[in-house]
Amino acid sequence: MLLIRNMMMEANGFHPPTATKTGTTIVGTVFANGVVMGADTRATSGNIVSDKNCEKIHRLANRI
């Protein structure tokens, strides 16, 4: 269903953003009772690890 919508939008001149490589690992998945999110903890500056314990997922509300 969304594929058809996206194809129609592209045919009318809308071009969706492309993926951007940021060099970090963050993933999330939705299931019936909630969401699971996970991330690595390293922050880099070029090829140097600048922080080995960087929090990339932040609390937004009490149940998150």
N, C-alpha and C positions, 0 to 999 in steps of 0.2 A: 504494500500500500504506500509506504513512504518512498519507495523507489520510484513509483509512478509520479508522485508529487515532485520529487527531486528532479526527475527527467523533464517534467513540464516547466519547472522553474528555470532550469538551465536553458531550455529552448526559448524562454522569454528573456534571456539575457542575464539572469542571476548566476553568478559563479561563486560557489561555496568556498570558504577558506581551505587552504591546503594544510596538511599536517606539518608541524614545525618540530624539528629535533631539538630538544633542550638538554639532553644528556642526563636526565634524572629518571627515576623509576617510581611512578605512582599509578596505582590501579584501584578500581572500585567495581563492585558488582552488586546488582540489585537482586533480591530474592523475596519470597512471599512475606516474610516477617521483618524485613529491614534491608540494610545496606552494609557491606563489608568493605573497608578501605584499608590499603596498605601502602607503605612507601619505604624506600631505603633511607638511611640516615646520614649518608656522606654528602657533603657539599664540596664542589670542586671549583677551582679557579684555573682554567686551562687544564694542564695535565697534573696539577698539584692539588692534593686533598687539603682544603682549607679548614674543614670542620668535620670531625669523624662522628659527631653526635648531633646532627641538625634535625630539628623537628619540622617536617614538611606538611603534616596534617595538624590543623589547629582546631581547638574546641570553639564552636560557634554558639552552642546552647548546651544546657545541662544534659540533654539526652544524646548529645553527639560526642 
